[in-house]
């Protein structure tokens, strides 16, 4: 029998938090890659700044996800 350590409500709250954290991380990685490809194109710097703002905004969601993963184990 599978270990269902998350109830439905916990799982449903986990999904949007995880998606937000993943999107913010991917956005940041993409922005940094563009800047590394074109370091003297100042337009790419704005993308990194915006991605950092999104990471800051997503930090609470990422922390909630990390706590669920730690407490949801066997």
GUTIBA-564627 format. One record per atom (N, C-alpha, C): residue number from 1; x, y, z. Coordinates in steps of 0.001 Angstrom, whole numbers, plus 500000, padded with zeros to 6 digits. Example, Ala and Ser with C-alpha at 12.3 -4.5 7.8 and 13.67 -1.06 7.14 Angstrom:
vexse = 1 x = 513190 y = 494310 z = 507800
vexse = 1 x = 512300 y = 495500 z = 507800
vexse = 1 x = 513200 y = 496700 z = 507800
vexse = 2 x = 512850 y = 497750 z = 507080
vexse = 2 x = 513670 y = 498940 z = 507140
vexse = 2 x = 512900 y = 500030 z = 507870
This chain:
vexse = 1 x = 500846 y = 498826 z = 500000
vexse = 1 x = 500000 y = 500000 z = 500000
vexse = 1 x = 500893 y = 501239 z = 500000
vexse = 2 x = 500548 y = 502215 z = 499200
vexse = 2 x = 501346 y = 503439 z = 499093
vexse = 2 x = 501169 y = 504294 z = 500340
vexse = 3 x = 502234 y = 504995 z = 500698
vexse = 3 x = 502196 y = 505900 z = 501837
vexse = 3 x = 501664 y = 507251 z = 501366
vexse = 4 x = 500431 y = 507582 z = 501723
vexse = 4 x = 499845 y = 508865 z = 501352
vexse = 4 x = 500074 y = 509837 z = 502498
vexse = 5 x = 501261 y = 510457 z = 502524
vexse = 5 x = 501614 y = 511309 z = 503642
vexse = 5 x = 501010 y = 512705 z = 503534
vexse = 6 x = 500478 y = 513072 z = 502361
vexse = 6 x = 499809 y = 514355 z = 502203
vexse = 6 x = 498316 y = 514128 z = 502071
vexse = 7 x = 497530 y = 514898 z = 502807
vexse = 7 x = 496093 y = 514840 z = 502562
vexse = 7 x = 495776 y = 515703 z = 501339
vexse = 8 x = 494561 y = 515616 z = 500845
vexse = 8 x = 494191 y = 516334 z = 499620
vexse = 8 x = 494374 y = 517841 z = 499753
vexse = 9 x = 494012 y = 518397 z = 500884
vexse = 9 x = 494122 y = 519841 z = 501082
vexse = 9 x = 495589 y = 520272 z = 501066
vexse = 10 x = 496446 y = 519524 z = 501714
vexse = 10 x = 497872 y = 519835 z = 501725
vexse = 10 x = 498438 y = 519740 z = 500316
vexse = 11 x = 498056 y = 518684 z = 499589
vexse = 11 x = 498539 y = 518494 z = 498222
vexse = 11 x = 498097 y = 519648 z = 497327
vexse = 12 x = 496834 y = 520059 z = 497448
vexse = 12 x = 496326 y = 521144 z = 496614
vexse = 12 x = 497024 y = 522461 z = 496929
vexse = 13 x = 497406 y = 522695 z = 498161
vexse = 13 x = 498130 y = 523925 z = 498493
vexse = 13 x = 499595 y = 523833 z = 498074
vexse = 14 x = 500121 y = 522638 z = 497994
vexse = 14 x = 501513 y = 522417 z = 497593
vexse = 14 x = 501730 y = 522755 z = 496122
vexse = 15 x = 500792 y = 522369 z = 495271
vexse = 15 x = 500968 y = 522507 z = 493824
vexse = 15 x = 501207 y = 523950 z = 493381
vexse = 16 x = 500389 y = 524925 z = 493769
vexse = 16 x = 500654 y = 526292 z = 493299
vexse = 16 x = 501950 y = 526869 z = 493877
vexse = 17 x = 502268 y = 526517 z = 495116
vexse = 17 x = 503523 y = 526991 z = 495703
vexse = 17 x = 504719 y = 526414 z = 494958
vexse = 18 x = 504665 y = 525133 z = 494663
vexse = 18 x = 505765 y = 524497 z = 493936
vexse = 18 x = 505895 y = 525086 z = 492537
vexse = 19 x = 504777 y = 525297 z = 491875
vexse = 19 x = 504812 y = 525875 z = 490525
vexse = 19 x = 505403 y = 527273 z = 490546
vexse = 20 x = 505037 y = 528072 z = 491524
vexse = 20 x = 505570 y = 529438 z = 491613
vexse = 20 x = 507066 y = 529422 z = 491854
vexse = 21 x = 507517 y = 528578 z = 492752
vexse = 21 x = 508952 y = 528493 z = 493046
vexse = 21 x = 509732 y = 528014 z = 491818
vexse = 22 x = 509197 y = 527037 z = 491121
vexse = 22 x = 509875 y = 526519 z = 489924
vexse = 22 x = 509928 y = 527586 z = 488839
vexse = 23 x = 508802 y = 528266 z = 488597
vexse = 23 x = 508783 y = 529323 z = 487575
vexse = 23 x = 509770 y = 530429 z = 487898
vexse = 24 x = 509818 y = 530852 z = 489157
vexse = 24 x = 510738 y = 531923 z = 489548
vexse = 24 x = 512185 y = 531498 z = 489349
vexse = 25 x = 512492 y = 530258 z = 489687
vexse = 25 x = 513846 y = 529752 z = 489505
vexse = 25 x = 514207 y = 529695 z = 488030
vexse = 26 x = 513303 y = 529187 z = 487207
vexse = 26 x = 513572 y = 529096 z = 485767
vexse = 26 x = 513718 y = 530478 z = 485133
vexse = 27 x = 512880 y = 531411 z = 485547
vexse = 27 x = 512975 y = 532773 z = 485030
vexse = 27 x = 514326 y = 533382 z = 485373
vexse = 28 x = 514767 y = 533189 z = 486603
vexse = 28 x = 516062 y = 533715 z = 487029
vexse = 28 x = 517195 y = 533069 z = 486228
vexse = 29 x = 517160 y = 531752 z = 486097
vexse = 29 x = 518220 y = 531059 z = 485356
vexse = 29 x = 518268 y = 531525 z = 483905
vexse = 30 x = 517123 y = 531702 z = 483282
vexse = 30 x = 517077 y = 532187 z = 481898
vexse = 30 x = 517621 y = 533609 z = 481783
vexse = 31 x = 517242 y = 534470 z = 482720
vexse = 31 x = 517711 y = 535856 z = 482689
vexse = 31 x = 519227 y = 535931 z = 482880
vexse = 32 x = 519740 y = 535138 z = 483784
vexse = 32 x = 521191 y = 535128 z = 484004
vexse = 32 x = 521910 y = 534588 z = 482768
vexse = 33 x = 521374 y = 533556 z = 482161
vexse = 33 x = 521994 y = 532995 z = 480956
vexse = 33 x = 522039 y = 534042 z = 479838
vexse = 34 x = 520938 y = 534794 z = 479656
vexse = 34 x = 520938 y = 535848 z = 478635
vexse = 34 x = 521991 y = 536904 z = 478939
vexse = 35 x = 522131 y = 537249 z = 480200
vexse = 35 x = 523121 y = 538254 z = 480579
vexse = 35 x = 524538 y = 537730 z = 480368
vexse = 36 x = 524760 y = 536465 z = 480671
vexse = 36 x = 526089 y = 535895 z = 480445
vexse = 36 x = 526421 y = 535827 z = 478952
vexse = 37 x = 525396 y = 535603 z = 478128
vexse = 37 x = 525607 y = 535584 z = 476678
vexse = 37 x = 525918 y = 536976 z = 476132
vexse = 38 x = 525311 y = 537995 z = 476745
vexse = 38 x = 525477 y = 539375 z = 476278
vexse = 38 x = 525695 y = 540296 z = 477479
vexse = 39 x = 526851 y = 540191 z = 478136
vexse = 39 x = 527051 y = 540908 z = 479401
vexse = 39 x = 527037 y = 542429 z = 479283
vexse = 40 x = 527278 y = 542974 z = 478110
vexse = 40 x = 527321 y = 544430 z = 477979
vexse = 40 x = 526053 y = 545004 z = 477368
vexse = 41 x = 525063 y = 544172 z = 477175
vexse = 41 x = 523749 y = 544620 z = 476743
vexse = 41 x = 522957 y = 544919 z = 478010
vexse = 42 x = 522831 y = 546189 z = 478336
vexse = 42 x = 522208 y = 546563 z = 479613
vexse = 42 x = 520740 y = 546161 z = 479703
vexse = 43 x = 520099 y = 545888 z = 478560
vexse = 43 x = 518707 y = 545415 z = 478612
vexse = 43 x = 518625 y = 544066 z = 479322
vexse = 44 x = 519671 y = 543255 z = 479196
vexse = 44 x = 519642 y = 541959 z = 479879
vexse = 44 x = 519764 y = 542133 z = 481384
vexse = 45 x = 520371 y = 543226 z = 481818
vexse = 45 x = 520505 y = 543479 z = 483262
vexse = 45 x = 519138 y = 543705 z = 483897
vexse = 46 x = 518268 y = 544380 z = 483166
vexse = 46 x = 516907 y = 544613 z = 483676
vexse = 46 x = 516161 y = 543296 z = 483864
vexse = 47 x = 516417 y = 542335 z = 482972
vexse = 47 x = 515782 y = 541029 z = 483109
vexse = 47 x = 516218 y = 540307 z = 484368
vexse = 48 x = 517506 y = 540440 z = 484711
vexse = 48 x = 518009 y = 539820 z = 485946
vexse = 48 x = 517381 y = 540500 z = 487155
vexse = 49 x = 517295 y = 541825 z = 487116
vexse = 49 x = 516689 y = 542554 z = 488238
vexse = 49 x = 515227 y = 542135 z = 488429
vexse = 50 x = 514486 y = 542013 z = 487338
vexse = 50 x = 513083 y = 541586 z = 487428
vexse = 50 x = 512988 y = 540152 z = 487947
vexse = 51 x = 513904 y = 539295 z = 487488
vexse = 51 x = 513894 y = 537901 z = 487948
vexse = 51 x = 514227 y = 537817 z = 489439
vexse = 52 x = 515121 y = 538670 z = 489915
vexse = 52 x = 515414 y = 538699 z = 491352
vexse = 52 x = 514190 y = 539129 z = 492153
vexse = 53 x = 513459 y = 540098 z = 491634
vexse = 53 x = 512220 y = 540520 z = 492310
vexse = 53 x = 511241 y = 539352 z = 492396
vexse = 54 x = 511138 y = 538582 z = 491308
vexse = 54 x = 510231 y = 537424 z = 491312
vexse = 54 x = 510706 y = 536359 z = 492292
vexse = 55 x = 512030 y = 536149 z = 492371
vexse = 55 x = 512551 y = 535189 z = 493362
vexse = 55 x = 512199 y = 535627 z = 494777
vexse = 56 x = 512366 y = 536918 z = 495042
vexse = 56 x = 512016 y = 537432 z = 496383
vexse = 56 x = 510534 y = 537198 z = 496679
vexse = 57 x = 509698 y = 537472 z = 495694
vexse = 57 x = 508256 y = 537303 z = 495883
vexse = 57 x = 507877 y = 535833 z = 496058
vexse = 58 x = 508624 y = 534935 z = 495419
vexse = 58 x = 508325 y = 533496 z = 495482
vexse = 58 x = 508963 y = 532812 z = 496688
vexse = 59 x = 509818 y = 533504 z = 497409
vexse = 59 x = 510522 y = 532884 z = 498537
vexse = 59 x = 509573 y = 532283 z = 499579
vexse = 60 x = 508504 y = 532965 z = 499986
vexse = 60 x = 507601 y = 532340 z = 500957
vexse = 60 x = 506990 y = 531034 z = 500436
vexse = 61 x = 506647 y = 530999 z = 499151
vexse = 61 x = 506089 y = 529772 z = 498569
vexse = 61 x = 507137 y = 528659 z = 498587
vexse = 62 x = 508373 y = 528999 z = 498239
vexse = 62 x = 509445 y = 527999 z = 498242
vexse = 62 x = 509691 y = 527461 z = 499647
vexse = 63 x = 509623 y = 528324 z = 500642
vexse = 63 x = 509798 y = 527866 z = 502026
vexse = 63 x = 508671 y = 526934 z = 502458
vexse = 64 x = 507444 y = 527262 z = 502053
vexse = 64 x = 506322 y = 526365 z = 502378
vexse = 64 x = 506532 y = 524997 z = 501735
vexse = 65 x = 506991 y = 524978 z = 500493
vexse = 65 x = 507244 y = 523713 z = 499799
vexse = 65 x = 508323 y = 522926 z = 500527
vexse = 66 x = 509399 y = 523584 z = 500914
vexse = 66 x = 510488 y = 522861 z = 501580
vexse = 66 x = 510028 y = 522288 z = 502916
vexse = 67 x = 509186 y = 522985 z = 503617
vexse = 67 x = 508674 y = 522463 z = 504894
vexse = 67 x = 507763 y = 521266 z = 504672
vexse = 68 x = 506934 y = 521326 z = 503630
vexse = 68 x = 506053 y = 520184 z = 503333
vexse = 68 x = 506854 y = 518974 z = 502938
vexse = 69 x = 507904 y = 519145 z = 502160
vexse = 69 x = 508721 y = 518025 z = 501740
vexse = 69 x = 509405 y = 517393 z = 502942
vexse = 70 x = 509903 y = 518218 z = 503863
vexse = 70 x = 510599 y = 517693 z = 505033
vexse = 70 x = 509645 y = 516964 z = 505977
vexse = 71 x = 508465 y = 517521 z = 506174
vexse = 71 x = 507542 y = 516899 z = 507121
vexse = 71 x = 506696 y = 515805 z = 506475
vexse = 72 x = 506678 y = 515747 z = 505136
vexse = 72 x = 505830 y = 514783 z = 504459
vexse = 72 x = 506478 y = 513445 z = 504215
vexse = 73 x = 507714 y = 513273 z = 504622
vexse = 73 x = 508419 y = 512024 z = 504360
vexse = 73 x = 507925 y = 510881 z = 505226
vexse = 74 x = 508501 y = 509724 z = 505010
vexse = 74 x = 508071 y = 508512 z = 505706
vexse = 74 x = 508331 y = 508540 z = 507142
